Amino acid sequence: MSRPHLINDHRYTTDYAGIDPAKALCQFEDCQKPKDQHIPIPDQFEWFDHCEVNLIESTFNDDSVCFAAWTSTKGDEADHGARKGLINRLMKDRHGTPFEHMFIQFQVTAPIFVWREHHRHRIGFSYNEESARYRTMRPRFYVPPRYRPMVQIDGTKAMDYVMVEADDETYDRFSKGLKLISQSNYHDYERALEIGVVREVARMCLPVNLMSTCVVSTNARALMNFLSLRVKDADAAYPSNPQWEINQVALEYERHFERLAPLTYAAFIANGRVAP
Ligand SMILES: Cc1cc2nc3c(=O)[nH]c(=O)nc-3n(C[C@H](O)[C@H](O)[C@H](O)COP(=O)(O)OP(=O)(O)OC[C@H]3O[C@@H](n4cnc5c(N)ncnc54)[C@H](O)[C@@H]3O)c2cc1C
C-alpha cells in the first residue's frame, strides 16, 4: 500500500541536521506545499531543558506524623528528641499509616514521556492534567540539556547501562533534529486543526516531548514510595535506576520534603530510602 504523504518526509531520515522545518512538506495528502507557504512555523516555540515543579500547598510537617501516631494524647506535648525517635521507629518498622496524614500539592510541567512514568504511581496520588481535547496545546517542547547523559558506555549491561554526556557534534545533531521534529509535528497539528479536525484527534500529530501540565497531590507515604523508585542513589537499600528526567522531578519533590518535614526526611534517608 502506498503512503504518499510520507514521501519526502525528512523526519524519517537518519541525519536531521541542516533541514529547515519550514521547507519540509506538509504531511497531509491534500497539501504538498512547503509548510512556510501556508502556515508560518510559529516563532513562539518554547524550548524546555527542564521540568518545572511548583509547590502549591502542603500540610507536610513532622508534628502531624507524631499526632497521628499517638492520636490525640501526646502529639502536642512531645519534645524534639521524642519526635525524632518516634518517627525513626515508625520508618524502621515500616509502620506507614501515620505518614499518610501529610498532604502536599504541586503543579508540574513535564514532557508527556515523563507523565507516562509518573502516572504509574497510582496509590495515594491524585492527578489532573491539562486537556488536549478542550484546549489547543501550546508549542512547548522538551529538549534535553547539554549535560544530560545520553550515550551508553560500551560494555555496560542492557538493563543497567551507564551513560555519559554526548560529544558536541552528537548533541548538536540530536538536539537540532529533535527541535525540527517538534516544529514539524506542531505544524501538522495546526494544519489538522485548520482543516477542521477536532483537537482530540489533531493531537495525535504531537510527539512525546510535548510539555504538559498536571496538578499532583499526594501524601508523605506515597511520596516516599515514589522517591524510592524515582531517585537514583547508590546508598539506597534497593537502588533504582530511573530515567533522568523523572529523577529531576523527584529531586525537586525531595527538596520540598526535606525543608518541610526534616525529621521524617532524615528518617527516610537513614533507613535506606525504604518507603514505610
Ligand atoms: C527504574 C524503573 C523502570 C521501570 N520500567 C518499567 C517498564 O519497563 N515497564 C512498565 O510497565 N513499568 C515500568 N516501571 C514502572 C513500575 O513497574 C511501577 O508501575 C511504578 O514504579 C509504580 O510503582 P508502584 O506500583 O510501587 O506505585 P503505586 O502504583 O503508587 O503503588 C504503591 C504500592 O501499592 C501497592 N500496590 C499498588 N497496586 C497494587 C496491586 N494492584 N496489587 C498489590 N499491591 C499493589 C504496592 O505495594 C506498591 O508498591 C518502571 C519503574 C522504575 C522505577
The ligand as an SDF file (V2000), in Angstrom:
LIG
                    3D

 53 58  0  0  0  0  0  0  0  0999 V2000
   13.5020    2.1020   37.0520 C   0  0  0  0  0  0  0  0  0  0  0  0
   12.0940    1.7520   36.6740 C   0  0  0  0  0  0  0  0  0  0  0  0
   11.8580    1.0960   35.4890 C   0  0  0  0  0  0  0  0  0  0  0  0
   10.5380    0.7650   35.1190 C   0  0  0  0  0  0  0  0  0  0  0  0
   10.3290    0.1250   33.9440 N   0  0  0  0  0  0  0  0  0  0  0  0
    9.0730   -0.2220   33.5910 C   0  0  0  0  0  0  0  0  0  0  0  0
    8.8080   -0.9110   32.3740 C   0  0  0  0  0  0  0  0  0  0  0  0
    9.7100   -1.2030   31.6100 O   0  0  0  0  0  0  0  0  0  0  0  0
    7.5260   -1.2070   32.0540 N   0  0  0  0  0  0  0  0  0  0  0  0
    6.4740   -0.9090   32.8900 C   0  0  0  0  0  0  0  0  0  0  0  0
    5.3340   -1.2130   32.5710 O   0  0  0  0  0  0  0  0  0  0  0  0
    6.6990   -0.2450   34.0380 N   0  0  0  0  0  0  0  0  0  0  0  0
    7.9430    0.1040   34.4130 C   0  0  0  0  0  0  0  0  0  0  0  0
    8.1630    0.7850   35.5820 N   0  0  0  0  0  0  0  0  0  0  0  0
    7.0000    1.1840   36.4010 C   0  0  0  0  0  0  0  0  0  0  0  0
    6.8210    0.2550   37.6110 C   0  0  0  0  0  0  0  0  0  0  0  0
    6.5110   -1.0670   37.1910 O   0  0  0  0  0  0  0  0  0  0  0  0
    5.6940    0.7860   38.5170 C   0  0  0  0  0  0  0  0  0  0  0  0
    4.4910    0.8180   37.7760 O   0  0  0  0  0  0  0  0  0  0  0  0
    5.9680    2.1780   39.0430 C   0  0  0  0  0  0  0  0  0  0  0  0
    7.2770    2.2830   39.5200 O   0  0  0  0  0  0  0  0  0  0  0  0
    4.9800    2.4990   40.1650 C   0  0  0  0  0  0  0  0  0  0  0  0
    5.3510    1.7780   41.2950 O   0  0  0  0  0  0  0  0  0  0  0  0
    4.2850    1.2180   42.3270 P   0  0  0  0  0  0  0  0  0  0  0  0
    3.4180    0.1910   41.7140 O   0  0  0  0  0  0  0  0  0  0  0  0
    5.0680    0.8230   43.5770 O   0  0  0  0  0  0  0  0  0  0  0  0
    3.4430    2.5360   42.6850 O   0  0  0  0  0  0  0  0  0  0  0  0
    1.9150    2.6670   43.0980 P   0  0  0  0  0  0  0  0  0  0  0  0
    1.0300    2.3130   41.9720 O   0  0  0  0  0  0  0  0  0  0  0  0
    1.7690    4.0330   43.6520 O   0  0  0  0  0  0  0  0  0  0  0  0
    1.7120    1.5690   44.2250 O   0  0  0  0  0  0  0  0  0  0  0  0
    2.2530    1.7650   45.5470 C   0  0  0  0  0  0  0  0  0  0  0  0
    2.2870    0.4210   46.2680 C   0  0  0  0  0  0  0  0  0  0  0  0
    0.9520   -0.0410   46.4590 O   0  0  0  0  0  0  0  0  0  0  0  0
    0.9250   -1.4550   46.3320 C   0  0  0  0  0  0  0  0  0  0  0  0
    0.0620   -1.7910   45.1820 N   0  0  0  0  0  0  0  0  0  0  0  0
   -0.3790   -0.9600   44.2090 C   0  0  0  0  0  0  0  0  0  0  0  0
   -1.1710   -1.5820   43.3490 N   0  0  0  0  0  0  0  0  0  0  0  0
   -1.2250   -2.8600   43.7620 C   0  0  0  0  0  0  0  0  0  0  0  0
   -1.8720   -4.0150   43.2630 C   0  0  0  0  0  0  0  0  0  0  0  0
   -2.5970   -3.9750   42.1430 N   0  0  0  0  0  0  0  0  0  0  0  0
   -1.7330   -5.1590   43.9300 N   0  0  0  0  0  0  0  0  0  0  0  0
   -0.9810   -5.2210   45.0420 C   0  0  0  0  0  0  0  0  0  0  0  0
   -0.3200   -4.1710   45.5790 N   0  0  0  0  0  0  0  0  0  0  0  0
   -0.4530   -3.0120   44.9430 C   0  0  0  0  0  0  0  0  0  0  0  0
    2.3680   -1.9140   46.1120 C   0  0  0  0  0  0  0  0  0  0  0  0
    2.9310   -2.1950   47.3670 O   0  0  0  0  0  0  0  0  0  0  0  0
    3.0070   -0.6800   45.5160 C   0  0  0  0  0  0  0  0  0  0  0  0
    4.4140   -0.6360   45.7080 O   0  0  0  0  0  0  0  0  0  0  0  0
    9.4510    1.1170   35.9690 C   0  0  0  0  0  0  0  0  0  0  0  0
    9.7250    1.7820   37.1550 C   0  0  0  0  0  0  0  0  0  0  0  0
   11.0200    2.1130   37.5070 C   0  0  0  0  0  0  0  0  0  0  0  0
   11.2580    2.8530   38.7950 C   0  0  0  0  0  0  0  0  0  0  0  0
  1  2  1  0
  2  3  1  0
  2 52  2  0
  3  4  2  0
  4  5  1  0
  4 50  1  0
  5  6  2  0
  6  7  1  0
  6 13  1  0
  7  8  2  0
  7  9  1  0
  9 10  1  0
 10 11  2  0
 10 12  1  0
 12 13  2  0
 13 14  1  0
 14 15  1  0
 14 50  1  0
 15 16  1  0
 16 17  1  0
 16 18  1  0
 18 19  1  0
 18 20  1  0
 20 21  1  0
 20 22  1  0
 22 23  1  0
 23 24  1  0
 24 25  2  0
 24 26  1  0
 24 27  1  0
 27 28  1  0
 28 29  2  0
 28 30  1  0
 28 31  1  0
 31 32  1  0
 32 33  1  0
 33 34  1  0
 33 48  1  0
 34 35  1  0
 35 36  1  0
 35 46  1  0
 36 37  1  0
 36 45  1  0
 37 38  2  0
 38 39  1  0
 39 40  1  0
 39 45  2  0
 40 41  1  0
 40 42  2  0
 42 43  1  0
 43 44  2  0
 44 45  1  0
 46 47  1  0
 46 48  1  0
 48 49  1  0
 50 51  2  0
 51 52  1  0
 52 53  1  0
M  END
$$$$
